[in-house]
Amino acid sequence: MKFNHLVKFKTSETFKTSVRFKSSVKLIQHIVMSLTLAVCTSLVACSSMDEAPEAKIEFAPVWEYAPQAEGAASIEKDWWRAFESAQLSQLVEGAQQKNPDMVIAAERVKQAELQMKIANASLFPSLGLSASTKESRSKPDGGDWSTSASSSAGLSASYEVDLWGGEMASRHASKAGYKSTVFSNEATRLSISAGVAIAWFNYLALQERIATAQKNIEIAERIQKIVDSLYRNGVANAADVAVQKTNLLSQQNALLPLQLQLDQTRAAIALLQGQIPQGYQLASEKIIDLKIPTIAAGIPAHVITRRPDVASSEAQLQASSANVYAARTALLPSIQLGGNMGRSASELFSLNPVTQSAGWSSSLAQNLFAGGSYLNQVRISESRRVELLEQYRKVILTALQEVDDALNRVNVTQQQEENQQNIVEQAARSLRLNEVRYREGGIDLQGLLDSQRSLFQAQDSLAQQRLARLKAAVDLYKALGGGWQKE
């Protein structure tokens, strides 16, 4: 049910607010009383608005793969600083300001805020000012010219009173939509920050793998010198020289795709920074020097307050409940009250002498048949709410899975890196011993090359295991909301 108050003031030449109509006083009093009664009624109606349904999920008391390590730190909003990489902090903070996706998300927040203000505009009356003057001339057959003129000015005000709370429900839906957009913006910020961190770790891992490949080439060159020396002394044959030359060329060729990946990763980081890749440079750090933090995961139920995507889904559910209520109010009758006052004159550019008028009207309207469109709109809104409730449950369940998976990867990758470090140490020792044995004729060239290959693969795998462990830490930060907290 809604009231429309339309008041037209056709006033004097300067539109002074001192226009006095005896009848207008009673009319204004009537309108104010109607507005007060309707607003109070709408507030009562809104108090019965549907609450958003709850997602019934029984949370486990602890995470399945939660580490019981001491010294686990709580998650700060600038979680990337825990890796103690100055370059990473600079990259993340730069991406948060200039990344195109961040700029797009920020503009969407602005749009949602403006949309909310548009919805809130129904709380205030709308005012309009109009003025007109006209003159016409006519001449009958055989007669003289006659002139007629008129002037008028008016001030109009209109206001819709939300008797059943439908407009208020729309404002609630708009506000919830704004919150959802804000939370989505935070989710985008977290995703971009995590993407920058992983890209930077990839870059450092590739640098380490290239350094390992270059060291392997140096080893191959040293072995080549040994084989050449033995061949000159008649101990090795020409086949051994050819085999080692092939091995050296293969090692040099294996370096090229790694360098290509490094360039591609550098370009990807430049894109995340909102910069052109040509000429983009990065500082150099050692991946082994990065600190891998131990993260406190808390309890499973905390995932609701620590993930912006969960909060965004919840806000969408709240908006859908408000939309259901607004759709239901469209089935109710509407009452309209109107009032008007006017002043006009039949002389050009003059409002004296004038004709004054005042009056009011009321009407009741109820839609009797619309082909079921209003009822079906209610059903659509109710179905949409069920859909969003299930979507909300799905987001929570997915979040719980992602956290447990990340915790599991943190534990497994730590064990794998420790084991791989031992493998590298043993492979390096084996190569040193086999070099001596080859010089002394204890083994053939193929045995020495196998030792070199094992060391190279072990060192390359160690860099990749370090990268996997860093990625697992980033994934855990992301799964836990990256330090974001729902207010």
C-alpha positions in Angstrom: 0.0 0.0 0.0 1.5 3.4 -0.9 0.5 7.0 -0.7 1.4 9.6 -3.3 1.2 13.2 -2.2 1.4 15.7 -5.1 1.2 19.3 -4.2 1.4 22.0 -6.9 2.2 25.6 -6.0 1.5 28.1 -8.7 3.0 31.1 -6.9 4.2 34.7 -7.5 6.8 35.9 -9.9 9.8 35.3 -7.5 8.4 32.0 -6.1 8.5 33.4 -2.6 7.9 30.9 0.1 5.5 33.4 1.7 2.6 32.2 -0.5 -0.4 32.0 1.7 -3.6 30.1 1.1 -6.0 29.6 3.9 -7.0 26.2 2.5 -3.3 25.1 2.2 -2.9 25.0 6.0 -5.5 22.4 6.4 -4.2 20.5 3.4 -0.7 20.4 4.7 -1.8 19.3 8.1 -3.8 16.5 6.5 -0.7 15.4 4.5 1.6 15.5 7.5 -0.8 13.4 9.6 -1.1 10.9 6.7 2.7 10.7 6.3 3.3 10.2 10.0 0.7 7.5 10.2 2.0 5.7 7.1 5.6 5.9 8.1 4.8 4.4 11.5 2.8 1.7 9.9 5.6 0.9 7.4 8.1 0.5 10.3 5.8 -1.9 12.0 5.4 -3.8 8.7 9.2 -4.0 8.2 9.7 -5.4 11.7 8.1 -8.6 10.4 10.3 -8.9 7.4 11.6 -12.4 6.7 15.0 -13.2 8.2 17.5 -14.9 6.0 17.5 -18.7 6.5 20.5 -20.3 8.1 22.7 -22.9 6.5 22.6 -25.9 8.8 26.1 -27.2 9.0 27.6 -29.1 11.9 31.2 -27.9 12.2 33.9 -30.3 13.4 35.7 -29.3 16.6 39.2 -29.4 14.9 40.7 -29.5 11.4 41.6 -33.0 10.3 45.1 -32.1 9.3 45.8 -29.3 11.7 49.5 -29.3 12.7 50.3 -29.3 16.4 53.4 -27.2 15.9 54.5 -24.7 18.5 54.9 -21.0 17.7 52.1 -20.9 15.1 51.2 -17.2 14.4 47.8 -15.7 13.9 47.0 -14.4 10.5 47.6 -10.7 10.0 45.9 -8.7 7.2 49.3 -8.2 5.5 50.0 -11.9 5.7 52.6 -11.8 2.9 55.1 -10.0 5.2 55.4 -13.3 7.1 57.6 -14.7 4.3 60.1 -11.9 5.1 60.6 -10.9 1.4 61.0 -7.2 0.8 60.4 -7.6 -2.9 57.2 -9.6 -2.3 55.8 -6.9 0.0 56.5 -4.3 -2.7 54.9 -6.4 -5.4 51.7 -7.2 -3.4 51.1 -3.6 -2.3 51.7 -2.4 -5.9 49.2 -4.9 -7.3 46.6 -3.9 -4.8 46.8 -0.3 -6.1 47.3 -0.8 -9.9 46.1 -4.2 -10.9 43.3 -3.9 -13.5 41.1 -6.4 -11.7 41.5 -4.5 -8.4 40.5 -1.2 -10.2 37.5 -3.0 -11.7 36.4 -4.4 -8.3 36.7 -1.0 -6.7 34.5 0.6 -9.4 31.9 -2.1 -8.8 31.9 -1.2 -5.1 31.3 2.5 -6.1 28.4 1.4 -8.4 26.8 -0.7 -5.7 27.1 2.2 -3.2 25.5 4.6 -5.7 22.7 2.0 -6.3 22.1 1.8 -2.6 21.8 5.6 -2.4 19.3 5.5 -5.3 17.2 3.0 -3.3 17.5 5.2 -0.2 16.2 8.2 -2.2 12.7 6.9 -1.7 13.0 8.1 1.9 12.8 11.7 0.8 10.2 13.7 -1.2 10.9 14.8 -4.7 10.5 18.5 -5.5 9.8 20.1 -8.9 9.6 23.6 -10.1 7.7 24.7 -13.3 6.8 28.0 -14.9 5.2 28.8 -18.2 3.8 31.7 -20.2 2.1 31.8 -23.6 0.4 34.2 -26.0 -1.8 33.5 -29.0 -3.5 35.6 -31.6 -6.6 34.9 -33.6 -8.6 36.7 -36.3 -12.1 35.6 -37.4 -13.3 36.3 -41.0 -14.1 39.9 -41.4 -13.1 40.7 -37.8 -10.1 42.2 -36.0 -7.1 40.5 -34.4 -7.5 39.4 -30.8 -4.7 38.5 -28.4 -4.9 36.1 -25.4 -2.1 35.4 -22.9 -1.5 33.5 -19.7 1.2 32.9 -17.2 1.6 30.3 -14.5 4.2 29.1 -12.0 4.2 26.1 -9.8 6.1 24.2 -7.2 5.3 20.5 -6.9 6.2 18.0 -4.2 5.6 14.2 -4.2 6.3 11.5 -1.7 5.6 7.8 -1.6 4.8 6.4 1.8 5.7 2.7 2.1 2.7 1.4 4.1 3.5 -2.3 3.7 7.3 -2.1 3.8 7.9 -3.1 0.2 10.2 -0.1 -0.5 11.9 -0.6 2.8 12.6 -4.3 1.8 14.0 -3.0 -1.5 16.4 -0.8 0.5 17.4 -3.7 2.6 18.1 -5.7 -0.5 20.2 -2.9 -2.0 22.2 -2.5 1.2 22.8 -6.3 1.4 23.9 -6.2 -2.3 26.3 -3.4 -1.5 27.8 -5.4 1.3 28.1 -8.4 -1.0 30.0 -6.3 -3.5 32.3 -5.0 -0.8 33.1 -8.5 0.4 33.7 -9.6 -3.2 36.1 -6.8 -3.6 38.0 -8.1 -0.5 37.9 -11.6 -2.1 39.4 -10.2 -5.3 42.1 -8.4 -3.2 43.0 -11.7 -1.5 43.1 -13.6 -4.7 45.3 -11.1 -6.4 47.7 -10.9 -3.4 48.0 -14.7 -3.4 48.5 -14.7 -7.2 51.3 -12.2 -6.9 53.0 -14.3 -4.1 52.8 -17.5 -6.1 54.1 -15.8 -9.3 57.0 -14.4 -7.3 57.8 -17.8 -5.8 57.7 -19.3 -9.2 60.1 -16.7 -10.4 62.6 -17.4 -7.6 62.2 -21.2 -8.1 63.0 -20.8 -11.8 66.1 -18.7 -10.9 67.2 -21.4 -8.6 66.6 -24.1 -11.2 68.6 -22.1 -13.8 71.4 -21.7 -11.3 71.3 -25.5 -10.8 71.4 -26.1 -14.5 74.3 -23.8 -14.9 76.2 -25.6 -12.2 75.4 -28.9 -13.9 76.8 -27.5 -17.1 80.0 -26.6 -15.2 80.2 -30.2 -13.9 79.7 -31.5 -17.4 82.5 -29.3 -18.7 84.8 -30.5 -16.0 84.0 -34.1 -16.8 84.6 -33.3 -20.5 88.1 -32.1 -19.6 88.7 -35.3 -17.7 87.5 -37.5 -20.6 89.6 -35.5 -23.1 92.7 -35.9 -20.8 92.2 -39.6 -20.5 91.6 -39.9 -24.2 94.9 -38.1 -25.0 96.6 -40.5 -22.6 95.0 -43.5 -24.3 92.9 -44.5 -21.3 89.5 -43.4 -22.8 88.3 -44.0 -26.3 86.6 -41.8 -28.8 83.2 -43.1 -28.0 83.6 -41.8 -24.4 84.5 -38.4 -25.8 81.4 -38.3 -28.0 79.1 -39.5 -25.2 80.3 -36.8 -22.9 80.1 -34.1 -25.6 76.5 -35.2 -26.2 75.8 -35.0 -22.5 77.3 -31.4 -22.3 75.2 -30.2 -25.3 72.0 -31.7 -23.7 72.6 -29.9 -20.5 73.1 -26.6 -22.3 70.0 -27.2 -24.3 67.9 -27.9 -21.1 68.7 -24.4 -19.9 66.8 -22.7 -22.7 63.2 -23.7 -21.7 63.9 -22.6 -18.1 65.0 -19.2 -19.3 61.9 -18.9 -21.4 59.7 -19.8 -18.4 61.5 -17.2 -16.3 60.8 -14.5 -18.9 57.2 -15.5 -19.1 56.8 -15.4 -15.3 58.4 -11.9 -15.2 55.9 -10.7 -17.8 53.0 -12.3 -15.8 54.2 -10.4 -12.7 54.3 -7.2 -14.7 50.7 -7.7 -15.8 49.7 -8.3 -12.1 51.3 -5.0 -11.3 49.4 -3.2 -14.1 52.5 -2.5 -16.0 53.9 -3.4 -19.5 56.2 -6.4 -19.6 58.8 -4.7 -21.9 61.8 -3.7 -19.8 60.2 -4.7 -16.5 62.8 -5.7 -14.0 62.7 -7.5 -10.6 65.1 -7.7 -7.7 66.9 -10.9 -7.0 66.3 -13.0 -3.9 67.1 -16.6 -2.9 64.2 -18.9 -2.6 66.0 -20.8 0.2 66.2 -17.6 2.2 62.5 -17.1 2.4 60.8 -17.9 5.7 58.0 -20.3 5.6 55.6 -19.3 8.5 53.7 -21.7 10.7 50.0 -20.6 10.5 47.4 -21.0 13.2 44.3 -22.3 11.6 41.9 -21.8 14.5 38.7 -23.9 14.6 36.6 -24.8 11.5 33.7 -22.5 12.4 36.0 -19.5 12.1 36.0 -19.9 8.3 32.7 -18.1 8.2 34.1 -14.9 9.6 37.5 -15.2 8.0 36.6 -15.6 4.3 35.2 -12.7 2.3 33.7 -15.0 -0.3 31.6 -16.7 2.4 30.5 -13.3 3.7 29.6 -12.2 0.2 27.4 -15.3 -0.3 25.7 -14.6 3.0 24.9 -11.0 2.0 23.4 -12.3 -1.3 21.2 -14.6 0.8 20.1 -11.7 2.9 19.3 -9.6 -0.2 17.2 -12.5 -1.6 15.1 -12.6 1.6 14.4 -8.9 1.3 13.4 -9.4 -2.3 10.9 -12.1 -1.4 9.2 -9.7 1.0 9.2 -6.9 -1.5 7.6 -9.2 -4.1 4.9 -10.2 -1.6 3.9 -6.6 -1.0 3.2 -6.1 -4.6 0.1 -8.3 -4.1 -1.4 -5.8 -1.6 -3.7 -2.9 -2.4 -2.3 0.6 -2.7 -3.9 3.8 -1.4 -3.0 7.2 -2.9 -3.6 10.6 -1.4 -3.1 13.7 -3.4 -3.3 17.5 -2.9 -2.9 20.5 -5.1 -2.7 24.2 -4.8 -2.3 26.6 -7.7 -2.1 30.2 -8.9 -2.4 31.4 -12.4 -3.2 34.6 -14.4 -4.5 35.3 -17.9 -2.0 38.1 -18.5 1.4 37.7 -20.1 4.3 37.8 -17.6 1.9 38.6 -14.8 0.3 36.7 -12.0 -2.0 39.5 -10.9 -5.0 39.3 -11.1 -4.8 35.6 -10.3 -7.0 32.5 -10.0 -6.3 30.4 -6.9 -7.2 26.8 -6.4 -6.7 24.1 -3.7 -8.0 20.6 -3.2 -7.2 17.0 -2.2 -8.1 13.5 -3.3 -7.8 9.9 -2.2 -8.1 6.6 -4.1 -7.9 2.9 -3.4 -6.5 0.5 -6.0 -6.2 -3.3 -6.0 -5.0 -5.4 -8.9 -7.6 -8.2 -9.5 -6.0 -10.1 -12.4 -2.6 -9.9 -14.1 -2.2 -13.4 -15.5 -0.5 -14.5 -12.3 2.6 -12.3 -13.0 2.8 -10.9 -9.4 2.3 -14.3 -7.8 4.8 -15.9 -10.1 7.3 -13.2 -9.2 6.9 -14.1 -5.6 7.6 -17.7 -6.4 10.6 -16.8 -8.5 12.0 -14.8 -5.5 11.4 -17.7 -3.1 13.1 -20.1 -5.5 16.0 -17.7 -5.8 16.3 -17.6 -2.1 16.5 -21.4 -1.9 19.1 -21.4 -4.6 21.2 -18.8 -2.8 20.9 -20.8 0.5 22.3 -23.9 -1.2 25.0 -21.8 -2.8 25.9 -20.4 0.6 26.1 -23.9 2.1 28.3 -24.9 -0.9 30.7 -22.0 -0.4 31.1 -22.9 3.3 31.6 -26.6 2.6 34.1 -25.7 -0.2 35.9 -23.4 2.2 36.2 -26.2 4.8 37.6 -28.6 2.2 40.1 -26.0 0.9 41.4 -25.4 4.4 41.9 -29.0 5.2 43.5 -29.7 1.9 45.9 -26.8 2.4 46.8 -28.0 5.9 47.5 -31.4 4.5 49.7 -30.0 1.7 51.6 -27.9 4.3 52.5 -31.0 6.3 53.3 -33.2 3.3 55.4 -30.6 1.4 57.5 -30.0 4.5 58.3 -33.7 4.9 59.1 -33.9 1.2 61.5 -31.0 1.3 63.3 -32.4 4.2 63.7 -35.8 2.5 64.8 -34.1 -0.8 67.5 -32.2 1.1 68.9 -35.5 2.3 68.7 -36.9 -1.3 70.7 -33.9 -2.6 73.4 -34.4 0.0 73.8 -38.1 -0.8 73.8 -37.4 -4.6 76.5 -34.8 -4.2 78.6 -37.2 -2.2 78.1 -40.0 -4.8 79.3 -37.7 -7.6 82.5 -36.7 -5.8 83.4 -40.3 -5.1 82.6 -41.5 -8.6 84.7 -38.7 -10.1 87.7 -40.1 -8.2 86.8 -43.7 -9.1 86.5 -42.7 -12.8 90.0 -41.1 -12.8 91.3 -44.3 -11.3 89.5 -46.5 -13.8 87.2 -48.0 -11.1 84.0 -47.2 -13.1 83.2 -46.4 -16.7 82.0 -43.1 -18.0 78.3 -44.1 -18.0 78.5 -44.6 -14.2 79.9 -41.1 -13.7 77.3 -39.6 -16.0 74.5 -41.3 -14.0 75.9 -39.8 -10.8 75.9 -36.3 -12.4 72.4 -36.8 -13.7 71.2 -37.9 -10.3 72.6 -34.8 -8.6 71.1 -32.5 -11.1 67.7 -34.0 -10.8 67.9 -34.0 -7.0 68.9 -30.3 -6.9 66.2 -29.4 -9.4 63.6 -31.4 -7.4 64.7 -29.6 -4.2 63.9 -26.2 -5.8 60.5 -27.4 -6.9 59.8 -28.9 -3.4 60.7 -25.6 -1.9 58.3 -23.9 -4.3 55.5 -26.4 -3.5 55.9 -25.7 0.2 55.7 -22.0 -0.3 52.6 -22.4 -2.5 51.0 -24.6 0.2 51.5 -21.8 2.7 50.0 -19.2 0.4 47.0 -21.6 -0.3 46.5 -21.9 3.4 46.5 -18.2 3.9 44.0 -17.8 1.1 41.8 -20.6 2.4 41.7 -19.0 5.8 40.7 -15.6 4.4 44.2 -14.0 4.5 43.7 -12.2 7.8 40.4 -10.7 6.7 37.8 -10.5 9.5 34.0 -9.9 9.1 33.0 -6.9 11.1 
